[in-house]
């Protein structure tokens, strides 16, 4: 998408537009509208961000919102970028790209954990807003020691971002159904043990017999970025990049 496609949308996304009218400052602006929408989604889920509910939260009419957002779809784009926020400071040795990307991916996983609704929203475009572009920029910078070409670096950043997003989606889905507890995992293992024929599914039968279900260690201090499953898969990806 070029900057000429939707100049008003991009101006709101990057907050480069001036005041909507002369005179005293407006009581409402795009930043406040979007932050309120993100707070509503964080608290009650994305379905809570109906324009009528958002207007009520802000103490304005629904029509007043359209001075600051072009549409509900545009609001969602603005919400996604604002919720993503700025990437973290990476403390790894600049030459240690694996450690740097591990921190980068872990911070992204925590970001999704702070905004559970975000992983379920389909991106409307490649990184375009200031915060999503900042994450892309940092990921590319961390890959500088690899000497990969730009296309390869972009592919790696997309691969890691997609992995983190998928992990967050699965975690959010399991959390909604209660399938993420050791008790639920144990029930899953018992169900498989009753249902499967070891002659047809020998590997799964051996997996169930190992007792792995229900024995998964809990995520440390509720931090999704340090769950054993997340870290193991991340390290496999980083080893492949290496």
N, C-alpha and C positions, 0 to 999 in steps of 0.2 A: 504494500500500500504506500503510495507516495504522499507527501505532505500536502498535495493539492486535492486529494480525494475528498476529504472531509475536514476542511480547515477549522470549522467551529468545534467539531469533536476533539480534534487534536489540541486546540487551544485550551479546552477544558481539561483534557487529560494531563497536559503539561502545566496547567495553571498560568498560561501566558496571556490570557485575555484580560482586558482592563475592566473597570467597573461597568455594570450593565447600564447605568444612567448617571447623569450629572446630579449634583446636589449632595445631600448628606449620604454617608456610606450606607450601603444596603445592610439590613439586619441579617440577611441570609446570603451565603455565597456557596460556590460549588464545594469547597473543602468541608464546610459544616454539614452540608447535605450528605456527602459521601461518607464522612466519618460517622454520622448518625446511622446511616444505613448499615455500615459495617458493624457497629455496636449492636444493632437489632439482630443481624444475622448471627453474630457470635453468641448472643443470648438465647435466641429463640429459633434459629435456623433460617435458611434462605426464604422459606415460604412466608416468614413474618415480614419480609421487605416488600409488601404491597405498597404502591404509591400512596394510597389513602392512609395506611398506618404510618408511613414515614412522615406524611404531612401532619398528621395528628401529633406525632412525637416532637415535631419542630414547631408546632403551634401556628401552622400556616395552612392555606388551602392547597389542594392538590394542584390546581393550575399554577400556583406560585412556584412550584418545583420546576416547571418547564422553563423558567428563566435561567436555570442553573444546570439543568440536564436536558438533553435533547429528547430522550425516550427512556423507557424502562430498560431496554437493551443497552443503551449507552451507560445508564447507571450501573449495570452489572459489570461492564468493562472498567469503569472508574473504581468500583468497589474492589475488583480483583487486584488492580495495580496498587491501590492504597493498602490493602491487607497484606500484600507481599512485603511491603516496606523495604528498607535498605538492607543490603547484605551485611554480614558481620565482618569485623576485623579478623583476618586470618593470621595466626601467630606462627605458622609453620615456617621452616627454612624455605626461602624462595625457590631453591633448587629441588625441594622435595615435593613434587607435584601431587603425589599420592596423599600425603598427609594434609596438604592444603585442600585438595578436593574432598577428602574425608570430612574436614571441618565444614566446608561449603555445603556438602550434601546433608550433614547433620543439622546445620542451622536451618536449611530449607525444610527438613523434616519437622523441626520444632515449630517453624512458622505455620506449617499445615496443622500441627497439633493445636496451635493457638486459635486457628480459624477452621474448625472442622468442616464447615460448609464449602470451603474453597476448593478442595480436591475434587468435589463433585461437579464443578462448573467447567464446561467445555471452553477452552480458550477461544476467543473470537479471532485471534490473529497471532502471528509470531510476536515475540517481545516488542512492545511498541511504547508503553508508558515509561516514565522516568525510573520507577522502581524496578520493573522487570528488566529494563535495559541495564540497570546497574548490576543486577545479578548476572546477566549474561556477560557483561564486561569483566566482572570479577572472575567468572569461570574461565573465560578466555585468557585472562592474565595469568591464572594459576597454571595454565597449560603451556606457557611460554617456554619453560625448560625442555619440553618434549620435542621441539623443532617440528611439530606437525604443521601441515599447511592449514590455511584458514578453513577450508571445507571440512577437514578432519577435526579440527578443534570445535567447530560448530556442531558437528555430529556427536562428539563426545559430550559437550554441554547438554545437547538435547537428550542423549541417552541417559545421563545421570538425572537430569530433571524429570524425565519420564519415569525412571525407576522410583524416584522419591514420591512422585505424584501417585503412582500406582500403589506403593506401600501405604500411603496415607488413605487412599480410597478403600483399600481392603480393611485397614484398621478401623476406619469410620463405620464401614458396613458391619464388621464383626461386633463393634461396640454397640451398635443399635440393636442387634439381635441377642447380645449377651454371649456371643460365641467366642469371645476373647479371654474367657476365664479358664483356669486350670480344670475346674469342674466340667465346663462345657467341652473342653478338649478330651477329658476322660470319657464323657458320654459318647463323643464322636468315635473314639477308639473302640468302645464296647459295641456300638452300633455296627461298625465295620466288621468287627470280629464275628458278629452274628450273621451278617449278610453275605460276606464274600466266600467264595469257594477257593481255597488255597491252590487247587489245581489250575484254576483259571487265572487267578491273580496272585501268583506266588510271591512277587516282590512286596505287594501291599500286605499280604498275610505276614510276611517276615517283619515288615515295618510295624504292624500292629503288635505283634508278639514282642517286639523290643521294649515296649512300655513307654515309648517316646511321648505319646499323647497323654497330657495331664502332668507330664514331668518337665515341661518347658519352664525355664527360670523366668520369674517375673521381671518386667522392665524396671530398671533401677530408678527409684524415686519418681516413678511415673513419667520418665523421660523417654518419649518414643524413639529418639535418635540413638539410644544405646541399647535397644532390644537386640538380643543375640541374632535373631533372624535378619533384622535390618542390616546389622553390621556385617554379618557373614556374606550376604548377597552383595553388599556394597564392595567388600574387599575382593570378591570374585570379579566384579566389573573393573575395579581399579587394576587388578592383576592383569586382566585382558588388555587394558589400555597400555600398561607397561610393556 
